[in-house]
Amino acid sequence: MASKARVQREKEKAAEKKAEEEAKDAGTPSTKKRAQRTTSNVFSLFSQSQIQEFKEAFTMIDQNRDGFIDVEDLKDMYASLGRDPSRSDLEEMLKEVHGQLNFTAFLTTFGEKLHGTDPEGTIMDAFKMFDGENVGYLEEEYFKDLLMNVGDQYNQSEINQTWKELPLEGGRIDYVKFTKILKGSNTEDVA
């Protein structure tokens, strides 16, 4: 299976090289260079530390260390989480990226997802609905109760994962900082 993917990548590289040569002969910019220009903007969406975190996550998922996340990598990752999705589900996940995902595409996908979430103001307004005193904080236990009992209900594992990123201060959650974390904004800008 891995050798088929490798052969496919080699064919794609050869086709790209041929297209570049043809484009050079025709005096037009190559499609590869155009693709690089459009995807390179994704690096400006994130700080260097965020890019490094994404790279670490990508490396953890890329189990066979070939520089691409494919169905087998996803299968291994899900197995490590105690899950066993069907092959068709895994293939569906990768459909948008034509079956494989390199780091730039991985970063682009996350950039689109992060910037495709609700605007910061909308998230902030949602938190304010539960902040009766309008102080910018929610009590930890109250927020946990909301997550477990309202809307898309979180289980204990999801609560624990969320709490790893939560800006807790004296049993209270600073939802202004939390919104910045959710949106990938710089929390240092928050007074």
C-alpha positions as CSV (number, residue, x, y, z in Angstrom):
1,M,0.0,0.0,0.0
2,A,2.8,2.4,0.9
3,S,4.7,1.6,-2.3
4,K,1.6,2.4,-4.4
5,A,1.4,5.8,-2.7
6,R,5.1,6.4,-3.3
7,V,4.8,5.5,-7.0
8,Q,1.8,7.8,-7.3
9,R,3.8,10.7,-5.7
10,E,6.7,10.0,-8.1
11,K,4.3,10.1,-11.1
12,E,2.9,13.4,-9.8
13,K,6.4,14.9,-9.3
14,A,7.3,13.8,-12.9
15,A,4.1,15.4,-14.2
16,E,4.8,18.6,-12.3
17,K,8.3,18.8,-13.7
18,K,7.1,18.2,-17.2
19,A,4.4,20.9,-16.8
20,E,7.1,23.3,-15.5
21,E,9.3,22.6,-18.5
22,E,6.4,23.1,-20.9
23,A,5.4,26.3,-19.1
24,K,9.0,27.6,-19.2
25,D,9.1,26.8,-23.0
26,A,5.8,28.6,-23.5
27,G,7.0,31.6,-21.4
28,T,4.2,31.3,-18.8
29,P,4.6,30.7,-15.1
30,S,4.3,27.1,-14.0
31,T,1.3,25.8,-12.2
32,K,3.6,24.6,-9.4
33,K,4.8,28.1,-8.8
34,R,1.3,29.5,-8.8
35,A,0.2,26.8,-6.3
36,Q,3.1,27.7,-4.1
37,R,2.1,31.4,-4.1
38,T,-1.5,30.7,-3.1
39,T,-0.6,28.3,-0.3
40,S,2.4,30.2,1.1
41,N,0.0,32.8,2.5
42,V,-1.2,30.3,5.1
43,F,2.1,30.8,7.0
44,S,1.2,34.4,7.6
45,L,-2.0,33.3,9.4
46,F,0.0,31.8,12.3
47,S,2.8,32.7,14.6
48,Q,6.0,30.8,14.5
49,S,5.1,29.0,17.7
50,Q,1.7,28.0,16.3
51,I,3.3,26.7,13.1
52,Q,5.7,24.6,15.3
53,E,2.8,23.2,17.2
54,F,1.0,22.3,14.0
55,K,4.3,20.7,12.7
56,E,4.5,18.6,15.9
57,A,0.9,17.5,15.5
58,F,1.4,16.7,11.8
59,T,4.5,14.6,12.7
60,M,2.6,12.7,15.3
61,I,-0.2,11.8,12.8
62,D,2.3,11.0,10.0
63,Q,3.0,7.6,11.5
64,N,5.1,6.3,8.5
65,R,7.1,9.5,8.4
66,D,6.8,10.0,4.6
67,G,5.7,13.6,4.8
68,F,2.1,12.9,4.0
69,I,-0.9,12.0,6.1
70,D,-2.8,9.2,4.3
71,V,-5.6,6.8,5.2
72,E,-3.1,4.4,7.0
73,D,-1.8,7.3,9.1
74,L,-5.3,8.3,10.1
75,K,-6.2,4.7,10.9
76,D,-3.1,4.4,13.2
77,M,-3.9,7.7,14.8
78,Y,-7.5,6.8,15.5
79,A,-6.4,3.4,16.8
80,S,-4.1,5.1,19.3
81,L,-7.2,7.0,20.5
82,G,-9.2,3.7,20.9
83,R,-11.4,4.3,17.9
84,D,-11.9,2.3,14.8
85,P,-13.6,4.3,12.0
86,S,-14.4,2.6,8.7
87,R,-12.0,2.9,5.8
88,S,-14.7,4.8,3.8
89,D,-14.9,7.3,6.7
90,L,-11.2,7.8,6.6
91,E,-11.2,8.2,2.8
92,E,-14.0,10.7,3.1
93,M,-11.8,12.8,5.5
94,L,-9.1,12.9,2.9
95,K,-11.3,13.5,-0.1
96,E,-10.8,17.3,0.0
97,V,-7.0,16.9,-0.3
98,H,-7.1,14.2,-3.0
99,G,-6.2,11.3,-0.7
100,Q,-3.0,12.7,0.9
101,L,-2.1,15.7,3.0
102,N,1.3,17.3,3.2
103,F,2.2,19.8,5.9
104,T,1.3,22.9,3.9
105,A,-2.1,21.5,3.0
106,F,-2.5,20.4,6.7
107,L,-1.7,24.0,7.8
108,T,-4.1,25.4,5.1
109,T,-6.9,23.1,6.2
110,F,-6.5,24.3,9.8
111,G,-6.2,27.9,8.8
112,E,-9.5,27.6,6.9
113,K,-11.2,25.8,9.8
114,L,-9.9,28.3,12.4
115,H,-10.9,31.2,10.3
116,G,-14.2,29.5,9.3
117,T,-15.4,29.5,12.9
118,D,-17.7,32.1,14.3
119,P,-16.3,35.6,14.4
120,E,-14.6,36.6,17.7
121,G,-17.4,39.0,18.6
122,T,-20.1,36.3,18.1
123,I,-18.2,33.9,20.5
124,M,-17.8,36.7,23.0
125,D,-21.5,37.6,22.8
126,A,-22.3,34.0,23.5
127,F,-20.2,34.0,26.6
128,K,-21.7,37.3,27.7
129,M,-25.1,35.7,27.7
130,F,-24.0,33.6,30.6
131,D,-22.1,36.4,32.4
132,G,-25.0,38.0,34.3
133,E,-22.6,40.5,36.0
134,N,-20.7,41.3,32.8
135,V,-17.3,40.9,34.4
136,G,-15.6,38.9,31.7
137,Y,-15.4,35.7,33.7
138,L,-17.5,32.6,34.3
139,E,-17.3,30.4,37.3
140,E,-15.5,27.1,36.5
141,E,-18.2,24.8,37.8
142,Y,-20.9,26.8,36.1
143,F,-19.1,26.6,32.8
144,K,-18.5,22.9,33.2
145,D,-22.2,22.4,34.0
146,L,-23.1,24.3,30.8
147,L,-20.8,22.3,28.6
148,M,-22.1,19.0,30.0
149,N,-25.8,19.8,30.0
150,V,-26.6,22.4,27.3
151,G,-26.4,22.1,23.5
152,D,-23.8,19.7,22.2
153,Q,-23.1,18.1,25.5
154,Y,-19.5,17.4,26.4
155,N,-18.4,14.1,28.1
156,Q,-15.8,14.1,30.9
157,S,-13.0,13.4,28.4
158,E,-13.9,16.4,26.3
159,I,-14.1,18.5,29.5
160,N,-10.6,17.4,30.5
161,Q,-9.2,18.2,27.1
162,T,-10.9,21.7,27.1
163,W,-9.5,22.4,30.6
164,K,-6.0,21.9,29.3
165,E,-6.3,25.1,27.3
166,L,-8.7,27.0,29.6
167,P,-7.4,30.3,31.2
168,L,-8.4,29.6,34.8
169,E,-7.8,32.2,37.4
170,G,-9.0,31.5,41.0
171,G,-11.7,29.1,39.9
172,R,-13.0,31.5,37.2
173,I,-12.6,31.3,33.4
174,D,-11.4,34.4,31.6
175,Y,-13.6,34.0,28.6
176,V,-12.0,37.0,26.7
177,K,-8.7,35.1,26.8
178,F,-10.4,31.8,26.0
179,T,-12.0,33.4,22.9
180,K,-8.6,34.5,21.8
181,I,-7.3,31.0,22.3
182,L,-10.2,29.6,20.3
183,K,-9.6,32.0,17.4
184,G,-5.8,31.6,17.5
185,S,-5.3,35.3,18.4
186,N,-2.5,36.6,20.5
187,T,-3.7,36.5,24.2
188,E,-1.0,39.0,25.1
189,D,-3.1,41.7,23.4
190,V,-5.8,41.2,26.1
191,A,-5.6,43.6,29.0
